[in-house]
């Protein structure tokens, strides 16, 4: 019986380590990314996951339209936005 108790304690301890080293930081990172996606606004300068720099000119549901050059507009999924670089003043 004591052997099982030691095994169970070991498994609980191992799960706690995995939770605090892997699962919890990943959840925080996902929450931070979701907050960034929710805060996107028109005129924000952004970079896509493909490395394309542009400025948001239109936001519709899960899509954004970026102006990447004069008279060049491209539609992207919101999930394709990697980061916000700055805002137009």
PDB file of N, CA, C and O in Angstrom:
ATOM      1  N   UNK A   1       0.805  -1.191   0.000  1.00  0.00           N
ATOM      2  CA  UNK A   1       0.000   0.000   0.000  1.00  0.00           C
ATOM      3  C   UNK A   1       0.856   1.266   0.000  1.00  0.00           C
ATOM      4  O   UNK A   1       0.535   2.246  -0.672  1.00  0.00           O
ATOM      5  N   UNK A   2       1.949   1.229   0.763  1.00  0.00           N
ATOM      6  CA  UNK A   2       2.829   2.394   0.811  1.00  0.00           C
ATOM      7  C   UNK A   2       3.485   2.655  -0.544  1.00  0.00           C
ATOM      8  O   UNK A   2       3.788   3.797  -0.889  1.00  0.00           O
ATOM      9  N   UNK A   3       3.696   1.601  -1.291  1.00  0.00           N
ATOM     10  CA  UNK A   3       4.303   1.746  -2.615  1.00  0.00           C
ATOM     11  C   UNK A   3       3.384   2.560  -3.526  1.00  0.00           C
ATOM     12  O   UNK A   3       3.857   3.411  -4.280  1.00  0.00           O
ATOM     13  N   UNK A   4       2.077   2.306  -3.462  1.00  0.00           N
ATOM     14  CA  UNK A   4       1.132   3.055  -4.281  1.00  0.00           C
ATOM     15  C   UNK A   4       1.054   4.513  -3.858  1.00  0.00           C
ATOM     16  O   UNK A   4       0.939   5.402  -4.701  1.00  0.00           O
ATOM     17  N   UNK A   5       1.115   4.757  -2.581  1.00  0.00           N
ATOM     18  CA  UNK A   5       1.062   6.129  -2.082  1.00  0.00           C
ATOM     19  C   UNK A   5       2.258   6.923  -2.585  1.00  0.00           C
ATOM     20  O   UNK A   5       2.120   8.075  -2.996  1.00  0.00           O
ATOM     21  N   UNK A   6       3.424   6.306  -2.549  1.00  0.00           N
ATOM     22  CA  UNK A   6       4.623   6.984  -3.060  1.00  0.00           C
ATOM     23  C   UNK A   6       4.529   7.266  -4.547  1.00  0.00           C
ATOM     24  O   UNK A   6       4.955   8.328  -5.002  1.00  0.00           O
ATOM     25  N   UNK A   7       3.977   6.331  -5.316  1.00  0.00           N
ATOM     26  CA  UNK A   7       3.808   6.510  -6.757  1.00  0.00           C
ATOM     27  C   UNK A   7       2.821   7.634  -7.050  1.00  0.00           C
ATOM     28  O   UNK A   7       3.054   8.456  -7.937  1.00  0.00           O
ATOM     29  N   UNK A   8       1.730   7.668  -6.312  1.00  0.00           N
ATOM     30  CA  UNK A   8       0.720   8.713  -6.526  1.00  0.00           C
ATOM     31  C   UNK A   8       1.297  10.082  -6.184  1.00  0.00           C
ATOM     32  O   UNK A   8       1.082  11.044  -6.921  1.00  0.00           O
ATOM     33  N   UNK A   9       2.012  10.178  -5.093  1.00  0.00           N
ATOM     34  CA  UNK A   9       2.631  11.460  -4.722  1.00  0.00           C
ATOM     35  C   UNK A   9       3.631  11.887  -5.785  1.00  0.00           C
ATOM     36  O   UNK A   9       3.697  13.066  -6.134  1.00  0.00           O
ATOM     37  N   UNK A  10       4.402  10.953  -6.298  1.00  0.00           N
ATOM     38  CA  UNK A  10       5.378  11.250  -7.350  1.00  0.00           C
ATOM     39  C   UNK A  10       4.668  11.765  -8.602  1.00  0.00           C
ATOM     40  O   UNK A  10       5.117  12.743  -9.201  1.00  0.00           O
ATOM     41  N   UNK A  11       3.563  11.121  -9.010  1.00  0.00           N
ATOM     42  CA  UNK A  11       2.825  11.552 -10.198  1.00  0.00           C
ATOM     43  C   UNK A  11       2.201  12.933 -10.014  1.00  0.00           C
ATOM     44  O   UNK A  11       2.216  13.744 -10.939  1.00  0.00           O
ATOM     45  N   UNK A  12       1.659  13.206  -8.838  1.00  0.00           N
ATOM     46  CA  UNK A  12       1.084  14.529  -8.558  1.00  0.00           C
ATOM     47  C   UNK A  12       2.174  15.596  -8.612  1.00  0.00           C
ATOM     48  O   UNK A  12       1.969  16.674  -9.169  1.00  0.00           O
ATOM     49  N   UNK A  13       3.316  15.295  -8.039  1.00  0.00           N
ATOM     50  CA  UNK A  13       4.441  16.234  -8.066  1.00  0.00           C
ATOM     51  C   UNK A  13       4.913  16.472  -9.499  1.00  0.00           C
ATOM     52  O   UNK A  13       5.204  17.608  -9.873  1.00  0.00           O
ATOM     53  N   UNK A  14       4.991  15.405 -10.306  1.00  0.00           N
ATOM     54  CA  UNK A  14       5.410  15.532 -11.706  1.00  0.00           C
ATOM     55  C   UNK A  14       4.408  16.365 -12.497  1.00  0.00           C
ATOM     56  O   UNK A  14       4.809  17.210 -13.298  1.00  0.00           O
ATOM     57  N   UNK A  15       3.122  16.142 -12.289  1.00  0.00           N
ATOM     58  CA  UNK A  15       2.101  16.926 -12.979  1.00  0.00           C
ATOM     59  C   UNK A  15       2.180  18.397 -12.592  1.00  0.00           C
ATOM     60  O   UNK A  15       2.022  19.270 -13.446  1.00  0.00           O
ATOM     61  N   UNK A  16       2.424  18.684 -11.313  1.00  0.00           N
ATOM     62  CA  UNK A  16       2.543  20.077 -10.863  1.00  0.00           C
ATOM     63  C   UNK A  16       3.717  20.768 -11.549  1.00  0.00           C
ATOM     64  O   UNK A  16       3.604  21.924 -11.954  1.00  0.00           O
ATOM     65  N   UNK A  17       4.828  20.077 -11.681  1.00  0.00           N
ATOM     66  CA  UNK A  17       5.999  20.648 -12.365  1.00  0.00           C
ATOM     67  C   UNK A  17       5.666  20.930 -13.822  1.00  0.00           C
ATOM     68  O   UNK A  17       5.976  22.007 -14.332  1.00  0.00           O
ATOM     69  N   UNK A  18       5.039  19.971 -14.497  1.00  0.00           N
ATOM     70  CA  UNK A  18       4.670  20.166 -15.906  1.00  0.00           C
ATOM     71  C   UNK A  18       3.716  21.344 -16.041  1.00  0.00           C
ATOM     72  O   UNK A  18       3.859  22.152 -16.959  1.00  0.00           O
ATOM     73  N   UNK A  19       2.742  21.451 -15.136  1.00  0.00           N
ATOM     74  CA  UNK A  19       1.777  22.549 -15.202  1.00  0.00           C
ATOM     75  C   UNK A  19       2.474  23.898 -15.085  1.00  0.00           C
ATOM     76  O   UNK A  19       2.222  24.792 -15.893  1.00  0.00           O
ATOM     77  N   UNK A  20       3.343  24.059 -14.096  1.00  0.00           N
ATOM     78  CA  UNK A  20       3.963  25.361 -13.860  1.00  0.00           C
ATOM     79  C   UNK A  20       5.066  25.696 -14.862  1.00  0.00           C
ATOM     80  O   UNK A  20       5.380  26.872 -15.048  1.00  0.00           O
ATOM     81  N   UNK A  21       5.653  24.706 -15.502  1.00  0.00           N
ATOM     82  CA  UNK A  21       6.716  24.980 -16.465  1.00  0.00           C
ATOM     83  C   UNK A  21       6.233  25.047 -17.902  1.00  0.00           C
ATOM     84  O   UNK A  21       6.891  25.672 -18.734  1.00  0.00           O
ATOM     85  N   UNK A  22       5.102  24.422 -18.225  1.00  0.00           N
ATOM     86  CA  UNK A  22       4.665  24.374 -19.614  1.00  0.00           C
ATOM     87  C   UNK A  22       3.269  24.942 -19.846  1.00  0.00           C
ATOM     88  O   UNK A  22       3.095  25.831 -20.680  1.00  0.00           O
ATOM     89  N   UNK A  23       2.298  24.451 -19.135  1.00  0.00           N
ATOM     90  CA  UNK A  23       0.910  24.798 -19.421  1.00  0.00           C
ATOM     91  C   UNK A  23       0.577  26.229 -19.011  1.00  0.00           C
ATOM     92  O   UNK A  23      -0.028  26.966 -19.789  1.00  0.00           O
ATOM     93  N   UNK A  24       0.955  26.625 -17.824  1.00  0.00           N
ATOM     94  CA  UNK A  24       0.627  27.970 -17.330  1.00  0.00           C
ATOM     95  C   UNK A  24       1.258  29.081 -18.178  1.00  0.00           C
ATOM     96  O   UNK A  24       0.554  30.026 -18.533  1.00  0.00           O
ATOM     97  N   UNK A  25       2.564  29.012 -18.525  1.00  0.00           N
ATOM     98  CA  UNK A  25       3.129  30.064 -19.379  1.00  0.00           C
ATOM     99  C   UNK A  25       2.473  30.128 -20.757  1.00  0.00           C
ATOM    100  O   UNK A  25       2.325  31.211 -21.322  1.00  0.00           O
ATOM    101  N   UNK A  26       2.079  28.972 -21.303  1.00  0.00           N
ATOM    102  CA  UNK A  26       1.427  28.960 -22.601  1.00  0.00           C
ATOM    103  C   UNK A  26       0.061  29.635 -22.526  1.00  0.00           C
ATOM    104  O   UNK A  26      -0.316  30.363 -23.444  1.00  0.00           O
ATOM    105  N   UNK A  27      -0.674  29.408 -21.466  1.00  0.00           N
ATOM    106  CA  UNK A  27      -1.969  30.066 -21.299  1.00  0.00           C
ATOM    107  C   UNK A  27      -1.810  31.577 -21.182  1.00  0.00           C
ATOM    108  O   UNK A  27      -2.599  32.332 -21.751  1.00  0.00           O
ATOM    109  N   UNK A  28      -0.791  32.020 -20.444  1.00  0.00           N
ATOM    110  CA  UNK A  28      -0.543  33.462 -20.316  1.00  0.00           C
ATOM    111  C   UNK A  28      -0.204  34.069 -21.668  1.00  0.00           C
ATOM    112  O   UNK A  28      -0.667  35.162 -21.993  1.00  0.00           O
ATOM    113  N   UNK A  29       0.608  33.361 -22.462  1.00  0.00           N
ATOM    114  CA  UNK A  29       0.995  33.851 -23.787  1.00  0.00           C
ATOM    115  C   UNK A  29      -0.233  33.928 -24.704  1.00  0.00           C
ATOM    116  O   UNK A  29      -0.377  34.896 -25.450  1.00  0.00           O
ATOM    117  N   UNK A  30      -1.114  32.928 -24.660  1.00  0.00           N
ATOM    118  CA  UNK A  30      -2.325  32.956 -25.466  1.00  0.00           C
ATOM    119  C   UNK A  30      -3.243  34.102 -25.057  1.00  0.00           C
ATOM    120  O   UNK A  30      -3.854  34.745 -25.911  1.00  0.00           O
ATOM    121  N   UNK A  31      -3.343  34.359 -23.763  1.00  0.00           N
ATOM    122  CA  UNK A  31      -4.177  35.450 -23.282  1.00  0.00           C
ATOM    123  C   UNK A  31      -3.623  36.796 -23.744  1.00  0.00           C
ATOM    124  O   UNK A  31      -4.383  37.676 -24.148  1.00  0.00           O
ATOM    125  N   UNK A  32      -2.310  36.958 -23.687  1.00  0.00           N
ATOM    126  CA  UNK A  32      -1.676  38.199 -24.123  1.00  0.00           C
ATOM    127  C   UNK A  32      -1.899  38.415 -25.622  1.00  0.00           C
ATOM    128  O   UNK A  32      -2.165  39.538 -26.052  1.00  0.00           O
ATOM    129  N   UNK A  33      -1.793  37.350 -26.418  1.00  0.00           N
ATOM    130  CA  UNK A  33      -2.018  37.452 -27.866  1.00  0.00           C
ATOM    131  C   UNK A  33      -3.468  37.822 -28.149  1.00  0.00           C
ATOM    132  O   UNK A  33      -3.731  38.646 -29.026  1.00  0.00           O
ATOM    133  N   UNK A  34      -4.412  37.232 -27.426  1.00  0.00           N
ATOM    134  CA  UNK A  34      -5.821  37.547 -27.631  1.00  0.00           C
ATOM    135  C   UNK A  34      -6.111  39.001 -27.288  1.00  0.00           C
ATOM    136  O   UNK A  34      -6.890  39.654 -27.982  1.00  0.00           O
ATOM    137  N   UNK A  35      -5.496  39.514 -26.231  1.00  0.00           N
ATOM    138  CA  UNK A  35      -5.663  40.928 -25.879  1.00  0.00           C
ATOM    139  C   UNK A  35      -5.122  41.827 -26.983  1.00  0.00           C
ATOM    140  O   UNK A  35      -5.716  42.859 -27.292  1.00  0.00           O
ATOM    141  N   UNK A  36      -3.987  41.436 -27.584  1.00  0.00           N
ATOM    142  CA  UNK A  36      -3.420  42.216 -28.690  1.00  0.00           C
ATOM    143  C   UNK A  36      -4.374  42.204 -29.882  1.00  0.00           C
ATOM    144  O   UNK A  36      -4.576  43.237 -30.522  1.00  0.00           O
ATOM    145  N   UNK A  37      -4.964  41.045 -30.188  1.00  0.00           N
ATOM    146  CA  UNK A  37      -5.891  40.944 -31.320  1.00  0.00           C
ATOM    147  C   UNK A  37      -7.140  41.793 -31.087  1.00  0.00           C
ATOM    148  O   UNK A  37      -7.658  42.419 -32.012  1.00  0.00           O
ATOM    149  N   UNK A  38      -7.616  41.807 -29.845  1.00  0.00           N
ATOM    150  CA  UNK A  38      -8.806  42.590 -29.522  1.00  0.00           C
ATOM    151  C   UNK A  38      -8.543  44.091 -29.538  1.00  0.00           C
ATOM    152  O   UNK A  38      -9.475  44.878 -29.705  1.00  0.00           O
ATOM    153  N   UNK A  39      -7.295  44.495 -29.369  1.00  0.00           N
ATOM    154  CA  UNK A  39      -6.976  45.920 -29.306  1.00  0.00           C
ATOM    155  C   UNK A  39      -6.598  46.517 -30.669  1.00  0.00           C
ATOM    156  O   UNK A  39      -6.256  47.697 -30.742  1.00  0.00           O
ATOM    157  N   UNK A  40      -6.652  45.733 -31.735  1.00  0.00           N
ATOM    158  CA  UNK A  40      -6.314  46.264 -33.063  1.00  0.00           C
ATOM    159  C   UNK A  40      -7.279  47.365 -33.458  1.00  0.00           C
ATOM    160  O   UNK A  40      -8.491  47.237 -33.284  1.00  0.00           O
ATOM    161  N   UNK A  41      -6.725  48.461 -33.996  1.00  0.00           N
ATOM    162  CA  UNK A  41      -7.526  49.606 -34.420  1.00  0.00           C
ATOM    163  C   UNK A  41      -7.054  50.066 -35.797  1.00  0.00           C
ATOM    164  O   UNK A  41      -5.944  49.755 -36.229  1.00  0.00           O
ATOM    165  N   UNK A  42      -7.910  50.802 -36.462  1.00  0.00           N
ATOM    166  CA  UNK A  42      -7.540  51.411 -37.737  1.00  0.00           C
ATOM    167  C   UNK A  42      -6.355  52.354 -37.507  1.00  0.00           C
ATOM    168  O   UNK A  42      -6.307  53.047 -36.491  1.00  0.00           O
ATOM    169  N   UNK A  43      -5.422  52.383 -38.421  1.00  0.00           N
ATOM    170  CA  UNK A  43      -4.202  53.197 -38.421  1.00  0.00           C
ATOM    171  C   UNK A  43      -3.079  52.618 -37.565  1.00  0.00           C
ATOM    172  O   UNK A  43      -2.030  53.249 -37.430  1.00  0.00           O
ATOM    173  N   UNK A  44      -3.272  51.435 -36.983  1.00  0.00           N
ATOM    174  CA  UNK A  44      -2.163  50.778 -36.283  1.00  0.00           C
ATOM    175  C   UNK A  44      -1.195  50.217 -37.307  1.00  0.00           C
ATOM    176  O   UNK A  44      -1.607  49.600 -38.290  1.00  0.00           O
ATOM    177  N   UNK A  45       0.086  50.431 -37.077  1.00  0.00           N
ATOM    178  CA  UNK A  45       1.117  49.816 -37.920  1.00  0.00           C
ATOM    179  C   UNK A  45       1.380  48.426 -37.360  1.00  0.00           C
ATOM    180  O   UNK A  45       1.636  48.272 -36.166  1.00  0.00           O
ATOM    181  N   UNK A  46       1.318  47.416 -38.218  1.00  0.00           N
ATOM    182  CA  UNK A  46       1.450  46.034 -37.771  1.00  0.00           C
ATOM    183  C   UNK A  46       2.430  45.271 -38.652  1.00  0.00           C
ATOM    184  O   UNK A  46       2.792  45.709 -39.744  1.00  0.00           O
ATOM    185  N   UNK A  47       2.845  44.123 -38.145  1.00  0.00           N
ATOM    186  CA  UNK A  47       3.669  43.187 -38.905  1.00  0.00           C
ATOM    187  C   UNK A  47       2.936  41.857 -38.912  1.00  0.00           C
ATOM    188  O   UNK A  47       2.465  41.404 -37.869  1.00  0.00           O
ATOM    189  N   UNK A  48       2.834  41.225 -40.074  1.00  0.00           N
ATOM    190  CA  UNK A  48       2.168  39.932 -40.163  1.00  0.00           C
ATOM    191  C   UNK A  48       3.151  38.821 -39.823  1.00  0.00           C
ATOM    192  O   UNK A  48       4.353  39.060 -39.703  1.00  0.00           O
ATOM    193  N   UNK A  49       2.635  37.603 -39.669  1.00  0.00           N
ATOM    194  CA  UNK A  49       3.512  36.476 -39.368  1.00  0.00           C
ATOM    195  C   UNK A  49       4.434  36.160 -40.537  1.00  0.00           C
ATOM    196  O   UNK A  49       5.432  35.460 -40.364  1.00  0.00           O
ATOM    197  N   UNK A  50       4.113  36.665 -41.720  1.00  0.00           N
ATOM    198  CA  UNK A  50       4.972  36.490 -42.892  1.00  0.00           C
ATOM    199  C   UNK A  50       6.008  37.586 -43.032  1.00  0.00           C
ATOM    200  O   UNK A  50       6.833  37.544 -43.945  1.00  0.00           O
ATOM    201  N   UNK A  51       5.979  38.575 -42.136  1.00  0.00           N
ATOM    202  CA  UNK A  51       6.958  39.652 -42.159  1.00  0.00           C
ATOM    203  C   UNK A  51       6.553  40.862 -42.973  1.00  0.00           C
ATOM    204  O   UNK A  51       7.380  41.742 -43.214  1.00  0.00           O
ATOM    205  N   UNK A  52       5.306  40.930 -43.402  1.00  0.00           N
ATOM    206  CA  UNK A  52       4.830  42.074 -44.186  1.00  0.00           C
ATOM    207  C   UNK A  52       4.435  43.196 -43.238  1.00  0.00           C
ATOM    208  O   UNK A  52       3.646  42.995 -42.316  1.00  0.00           O
ATOM    209  N   UNK A  53       4.993  44.381 -43.474  1.00  0.00           N
ATOM    210  CA  UNK A  53       4.677  45.563 -42.678  1.00  0.00           C
ATOM    211  C   UNK A  53       3.563  46.332 -43.377  1.00  0.00           C
ATOM    212  O   UNK A  53       3.580  46.495 -44.597  1.00  0.00           O
ATOM    213  N   UNK A  54       2.603  46.800 -42.600  1.00  0.00           N
ATOM    214  CA  UNK A  54       1.521  47.566 -43.187  1.00  0.00           C
ATOM    215  C   UNK A  54       0.767  48.337 -42.123  1.00  0.00           C
ATOM    216  O   UNK A  54       1.059  48.246 -40.931  1.00  0.00           O
ATOM    217  N   UNK A  55      -0.213  49.098 -42.588  1.00  0.00           N
ATOM    218  CA  UNK A  55      -1.056  49.883 -41.699  1.00  0.00           C
ATOM    219  C   UNK A  55      -2.498  49.440 -41.908  1.00  0.00           C
ATOM    220  O   UNK A  55      -2.957  49.301 -43.042  1.00  0.00           O
ATOM    221  N   UNK A  56      -3.206  49.219 -40.805  1.00  0.00           N
ATOM    222  CA  UNK A  56      -4.590  48.761 -40.885  1.00  0.00           C
ATOM    223  C   UNK A  56      -5.464  49.896 -41.401  1.00  0.00           C
ATOM    224  O   UNK A  56      -5.426  51.009 -40.878  1.00  0.00           O
ATOM    225  N   UNK A  57      -6.255  49.602 -42.438  1.00  0.00           N
ATOM    226  CA  UNK A  57      -7.176  50.612 -42.948  1.00  0.00           C
ATOM    227  C   UNK A  57      -8.637  50.200 -42.760  1.00  0.00           C
ATOM    228  O   UNK A  57      -9.534  51.041 -42.822  1.00  0.00           O
ATOM    229  N   UNK A  58      -8.877  48.889 -42.528  1.00  0.00           N
ATOM    230  CA  UNK A  58     -10.250  48.437 -42.328  1.00  0.00           C
ATOM    231  C   UNK A  58     -10.233  47.149 -41.502  1.00  0.00           C
ATOM    232  O   UNK A  58      -9.374  46.287 -41.687  1.00  0.00           O
ATOM    233  N   UNK A  59     -11.195  47.039 -40.591  1.00  0.00           N
ATOM    234  CA  UNK A  59     -11.333  45.830 -39.773  1.00  0.00           C
ATOM    235  C   UNK A  59     -12.763  45.319 -39.917  1.00  0.00           C
ATOM    236  O   UNK A  59     -13.724  46.053 -39.689  1.00  0.00           O
ATOM    237  N   UNK A  60     -12.885  44.050 -40.299  1.00  0.00           N
ATOM    238  CA  UNK A  60     -14.195  43.388 -40.395  1.00  0.00           C
ATOM    239  C   UNK A  60     -14.099  42.045 -39.693  1.00  0.00           C
ATOM    240  O   UNK A  60     -13.304  41.197 -40.097  1.00  0.00           O
ATOM    241  N   UNK A  61     -14.878  41.838 -38.669  1.00  0.00           N
ATOM    242  CA  UNK A  61     -14.932  40.563 -37.945  1.00  0.00           C
ATOM    243  C   UNK A  61     -13.543  39.959 -37.740  1.00  0.00           C
ATOM    244  O   UNK A  61     -12.777  40.436 -36.903  1.00  0.00           O
ATOM    245  N   UNK A  62     -13.211  38.904 -38.505  1.00  0.00           N
ATOM    246  CA  UNK A  62     -11.921  38.230 -38.355  1.00  0.00           C
ATOM    247  C   UNK A  62     -10.926  38.613 -39.444  1.00  0.00           C
ATOM    248  O   UNK A  62      -9.867  37.994 -39.553  1.00  0.00           O
ATOM    249  N   UNK A  63     -11.247  39.624 -40.251  1.00  0.00           N
ATOM    250  CA  UNK A  63     -10.361  40.057 -41.333  1.00  0.00           C
ATOM    251  C   UNK A  63      -9.909  41.493 -41.123  1.00  0.00           C
ATOM    252  O   UNK A  63     -10.633  42.312 -40.558  1.00  0.00           O
ATOM    253  N   UNK A  64      -8.703  41.783 -41.587  1.00  0.00           N
ATOM    254  CA  UNK A  64      -8.198  43.154 -41.593  1.00  0.00           C
ATOM    255  C   UNK A  64      -7.663  43.451 -42.981  1.00  0.00           C
ATOM    256  O   UNK A  64      -7.155  42.561 -43.663  1.00  0.00           O
ATOM    257  N   UNK A  65      -7.777  44.696 -43.393  1.00  0.00           N
ATOM    258  CA  UNK A  65      -7.206  45.132 -44.664  1.00  0.00           C
ATOM    259  C   UNK A  65      -6.015  46.016 -44.332  1.00  0.00           C
ATOM    260  O   UNK A  65      -6.133  46.997 -43.599  1.00  0.00           O
ATOM    261  N   UNK A  66      -4.865  45.649 -44.887  1.00  0.00           N
ATOM    262  CA  UNK A  66      -3.634  46.402 -44.650  1.00  0.00           C
ATOM    263  C   UNK A  66      -3.224  47.144 -45.909  1.00  0.00           C
ATOM    264  O   UNK A  66      -3.341  46.630 -47.021  1.00  0.00           O
ATOM    265  N   UNK A  67      -2.741  48.362 -45.710  1.00  0.00           N
ATOM    266  CA  UNK A  67      -2.116  49.099 -46.811  1.00  0.00           C
ATOM    267  C   UNK A  67      -0.617  48.880 -46.657  1.00  0.00           C
ATOM    268  O   UNK A  67      -0.011  49.309 -45.675  1.00  0.00           O
ATOM    269  N   UNK A  68      -0.026  48.207 -47.642  1.00  0.00           N
ATOM    270  CA  UNK A  68       1.394  47.882 -47.561  1.00  0.00           C
ATOM    271  C   UNK A  68       2.242  48.789 -48.437  1.00  0.00           C
ATOM    272  O   UNK A  68       3.465  48.816 -48.302  1.00  0.00           O
ATOM    273  N   UNK A  69       1.601  49.535 -49.335  1.00  0.00           N
ATOM    274  CA  UNK A  69       2.277  50.523 -50.175  1.00  0.00           C
ATOM    275  C   UNK A  69       1.190  51.445 -50.734  1.00  0.00           C
ATOM    276  O   UNK A  69       0.001  51.209 -50.523  1.00  0.00           O
ATOM    277  N   UNK A  70       1.602  52.490 -51.443  1.00  0.00           N
ATOM    278  CA  UNK A  70       0.616  53.382 -52.040  1.00  0.00           C
ATOM    279  C   UNK A  70      -0.270  52.600 -52.994  1.00  0.00           C
ATOM    280  O   UNK A  70       0.219  51.937 -53.908  1.00  0.00           O
ATOM    281  N   UNK A  71      -1.572  52.682 -52.778  1.00  0.00           N
ATOM    282  CA  UNK A  71      -2.582  52.036 -53.604  1.00  0.00           C
ATOM    283  C   UNK A  71      -2.483  50.507 -53.613  1.00  0.00           C
ATOM    284  O   UNK A  71      -2.992  49.864 -54.531  1.00  0.00           O
ATOM    285  N   UNK A  72      -1.843  49.929 -52.616  1.00  0.00           N
ATOM    286  CA  UNK A  72      -1.755  48.471 -52.510  1.00  0.00           C
ATOM    287  C   UNK A  72      -2.371  48.055 -51.171  1.00  0.00           C
ATOM    288  O   UNK A  72      -1.826  48.330 -50.102  1.00  0.00           O
ATOM    289  N   UNK A  73      -3.521  47.384 -51.263  1.00  0.00           N
ATOM    290  CA  UNK A  73      -4.226  46.935 -50.069  1.00  0.00           C
ATOM    291  C   UNK A  73      -4.391  45.430 -50.125  1.00  0.00           C
ATOM    292  O   UNK A  73      -4.738  44.872 -51.165  1.00  0.00           O
ATOM    293  N   UNK A  74      -4.137  44.770 -48.988  1.00  0.00           N
ATOM    294  CA  UNK A  74      -4.186  43.315 -48.919  1.00  0.00           C
ATOM    295  C   UNK A  74      -5.045  42.920 -47.721  1.00  0.00           C
ATOM    296  O   UNK A  74      -4.941  43.512 -46.647  1.00  0.00           O
ATOM    297  N   UNK A  75      -5.902  41.906 -47.920  1.00  0.00           N
ATOM    298  CA  UNK A  75      -6.728  41.391 -46.834  1.00  0.00           C
ATOM    299  C   UNK A  75      -6.013  40.238 -46.133  1.00  0.00           C
ATOM    300  O   UNK A  75      -5.412  39.379 -46.779  1.00  0.00           O
ATOM    301  N   UNK A  76      -6.088  40.234 -44.797  1.00  0.00           N
ATOM    302  CA  UNK A  76      -5.488  39.184 -43.978  1.00  0.00           C
ATOM    303  C   UNK A  76      -6.479  38.747 -42.921  1.00  0.00           C
ATOM    304  O   UNK A  76      -7.393  39.494 -42.571  1.00  0.00           O
ATOM    305  N   UNK A  77      -6.302  37.546 -42.416  1.00  0.00           N
ATOM    306  CA  UNK A  77      -7.013  37.106 -41.225  1.00  0.00           C
ATOM    307  C   UNK A  77      -6.401  37.845 -40.033  1.00  0.00           C
ATOM    308  O   UNK A  77      -5.212  38.162 -40.049  1.00  0.00           O
ATOM    309  N   UNK A  78      -7.189  38.116 -39.016  1.00  0.00           N
ATOM    310  CA  UNK A  78      -6.638  38.766 -37.816  1.00  0.00           C
ATOM    311  C   UNK A  78      -5.539  37.912 -37.193  1.00  0.00           C
ATOM    312  O   UNK A  78      -4.574  38.439 -36.641  1.00  0.00           O
ATOM    313  N   UNK A  79      -5.688  36.607 -37.283  1.00  0.00           N
ATOM    314  CA  UNK A  79      -4.696  35.715 -36.681  1.00  0.00           C
ATOM    315  C   UNK A  79      -3.340  35.795 -37.374  1.00  0.00           C
ATOM    316  O   UNK A  79      -2.349  35.299 -36.839  1.00  0.00           O
ATOM    317  N   UNK A  80      -3.278  36.413 -38.561  1.00  0.00           N
ATOM    318  CA  UNK A  80      -2.012  36.568 -39.282  1.00  0.00           C
ATOM    319  C   UNK A  80      -1.206  37.760 -38.773  1.00  0.00           C
ATOM    320  O   UNK A  80      -0.061  37.949 -39.186  1.00  0.00           O
ATOM    321  N   UNK A  81      -1.783  38.565 -37.884  1.00  0.00           N
ATOM    322  CA  UNK A  81      -1.067  39.713 -37.332  1.00  0.00           C
ATOM    323  C   UNK A  81      -0.156  39.221 -36.212  1.00  0.00           C
ATOM    324  O   UNK A  81      -0.605  38.602 -35.246  1.00  0.00           O
ATOM    325  N   UNK A  82       1.124  39.509 -36.367  1.00  0.00           N
ATOM    326  CA  UNK A  82       2.106  39.050 -35.382  1.00  0.00           C
ATOM    327  C   UNK A  82       2.265  40.043 -34.234  1.00  0.00           C
ATOM    328  O   UNK A  82       2.288  39.662 -33.064  1.00  0.00           O
ATOM    329  N   UNK A  83       2.374  41.325 -34.593  1.00  0.00           N
ATOM    330  CA  UNK A  83       2.569  42.335 -33.539  1.00  0.00           C
ATOM    331  C   UNK A  83       2.176  43.707 -34.041  1.00  0.00           C
ATOM    332  O   UNK A  83       2.084  43.940 -35.247  1.00  0.00           O
ATOM    333  N   UNK A  84       1.945  44.612 -33.107  1.00  0.00           N
ATOM    334  CA  UNK A  84       1.631  46.003 -33.404  1.00  0.00           C
ATOM    335  C   UNK A  84       2.922  46.798 -33.257  1.00  0.00           C
ATOM    336  O   UNK A  84       3.593  46.718 -32.228  1.00  0.00           O
ATOM    337  N   UNK A  85       3.267  47.563 -34.286  1.00  0.00           N
ATOM    338  CA  UNK A  85       4.519  48.333 -34.250  1.00  0.00           C
ATOM    339  C   UNK A  85       4.326  49.733 -33.676  1.00  0.00           C
ATOM    340  O   UNK A  85       5.145  50.189 -32.879  1.00  0.00           O
ATOM    341  N   UNK A  86       3.272  50.408 -34.064  1.00  0.00           N
ATOM    342  CA  UNK A  86       3.058  51.766 -33.597  1.00  0.00           C
ATOM    343  C   UNK A  86       1.740  52.277 -34.101  1.00  0.00           C
ATOM    344  O   UNK A  86       1.002  51.578 -34.796  1.00  0.00           O
ATOM    345  N   UNK A  87       1.453  53.512 -33.741  1.00  0.00           N
ATOM    346  CA  UNK A  87       0.195  54.123 -34.149  1.00  0.00           C
ATOM    347  C   UNK A  87       0.470  55.459 -34.813  1.00  0.00           C
ATOM    348  O   UNK A  87       1.429  56.155 -34.479  1.00  0.00           O
ATOM    349  N   UNK A  88      -0.399  55.803 -35.769  1.00  0.00           N
ATOM    350  CA  UNK A  88      -0.280  57.088 -36.453  1.00  0.00           C
ATOM    351  C   UNK A  88      -0.749  58.176 -35.521  1.00  0.00           C
ATOM    352  O   UNK A  88      -1.749  58.009 -34.823  1.00  0.00           O
ATOM    353  N   UNK A  89      -0.042  59.290 -35.499  1.00  0.00           N
ATOM    354  CA  UNK A  89      -0.408  60.392 -34.592  1.00  0.00           C
ATOM    355  C   UNK A  89      -1.204  61.437 -35.308  1.00  0.00           C
ATOM    356  O   UNK A  89      -1.597  62.435 -34.703  1.00  0.00           O
TER     357      UNK A  89
END
